[in-house]
């Protein structure tokens, strides 16, 4: 029984460290994309319905487009329903290119 308690206490300690790291490092990572991310302009080429929030909640229409990094295509979206052909700025992560933050819609 003592062996089981030791194993469980180590497991709980590791789990607490992982959760704390996720809670602390997650917002820092998002901030680093906004500050140190690589800017890119994306043109809206299609719309799609995305679930807003929890499963079972309503859907909203988002405007999507593609951007390219080293020849590979990634999709980006903005949480507004804007006409096809509208451009918006994003900043994507230097390491994980699929992670991005939408910055603003460009007025034409």
C-alpha positions in Angstrom: 0.0 0.0 0.0 2.9 2.4 0.7 4.3 1.8 -2.7 1.0 2.8 -4.3 0.9 6.0 -2.2 4.4 6.9 -3.3 3.5 6.3 -7.0 0.3 8.3 -6.7 2.0 11.2 -4.9 4.7 11.5 -7.7 2.0 11.3 -10.3 0.0 14.1 -8.6 3.1 16.2 -8.3 3.9 15.8 -12.0 0.3 16.5 -13.0 0.3 19.7 -10.9 3.5 20.9 -12.6 2.1 20.3 -16.0 -1.1 22.1 -15.2 0.7 25.1 -13.8 3.1 25.2 -16.8 0.1 25.2 -19.1 -1.7 27.9 -17.3 1.4 30.1 -17.1 3.0 29.4 -20.4 -0.1 29.5 -22.5 -0.8 33.2 -22.3 2.9 34.0 -22.7 3.0 32.0 -25.9 0.0 33.9 -27.3 1.6 37.2 -26.3 4.9 36.1 -28.0 3.0 35.5 -31.2 1.5 39.0 -31.1 4.9 40.6 -30.3 7.4 38.4 -32.1 5.2 36.7 -34.8 5.8 37.1 -38.5 3.2 39.4 -40.2 1.3 38.1 -43.2 -1.6 39.4 -45.2 -4.4 36.9 -45.9 -7.2 37.3 -48.5 -10.7 35.9 -47.6 -11.4 33.2 -50.1 -14.2 31.2 -48.4 -16.6 31.2 -45.4 -17.3 28.4 -43.0 -19.5 27.7 -40.0 -17.6 27.2 -36.7 -19.0 26.3 -33.4 -18.8 29.2 -31.0 -17.7 27.9 -27.6 -18.8 24.6 -26.0 -20.1 21.6 -27.9 -23.8 22.0 -28.4 -23.7 25.8 -28.7 -24.6 27.8 -31.7 -22.6 28.2 -34.9 -21.2 31.4 -36.3 -19.9 32.2 -39.8 -16.2 33.1 -40.0 -14.2 34.4 -43.0 -11.2 32.2 -44.0 -8.3 32.4 -46.3 -4.9 30.8 -46.9 -1.3 31.9 -46.2 1.9 30.1 -47.3 5.1 29.5 -45.3 8.0 27.9 -47.2 5.6 26.5 -49.8 3.2 24.9 -47.4 -0.4 26.1 -47.2 -2.1 27.0 -43.9 -5.6 28.4 -43.3 -6.4 31.4 -41.2 -9.8 32.8 -40.2 -11.2 36.0 -38.7 -14.3 36.0 -36.5 -16.3 38.3 -38.7 -18.4 37.7 -41.8 -16.7 39.9 -44.4 -17.0 39.7 -48.2 -14.7 37.4 -50.2 -11.7 39.3 -51.4 -11.3 41.3 -48.2 -7.8 41.2 -46.8 -6.7 40.9 -43.1 -3.4 40.8 -41.3 -2.2 38.0 -39.1 0.9 37.2 -37.2 2.0 33.5 -37.2 4.4 31.7 -34.9 8.0 31.3 -36.0 8.1 27.6 -34.9 4.6 26.3 -35.2 3.5 28.0 -38.5 -0.2 26.9 -38.1 -0.6 29.0 -34.9 -1.7 32.5 -35.7 -3.4 35.6 -34.3 -5.6 37.8 -36.4 -4.6 41.4 -36.0 -6.9 43.6 -38.1 -9.0 43.9 -41.2 -7.5 46.0 -43.9 -9.7 48.8 -45.3 -9.6 49.0 -49.1 
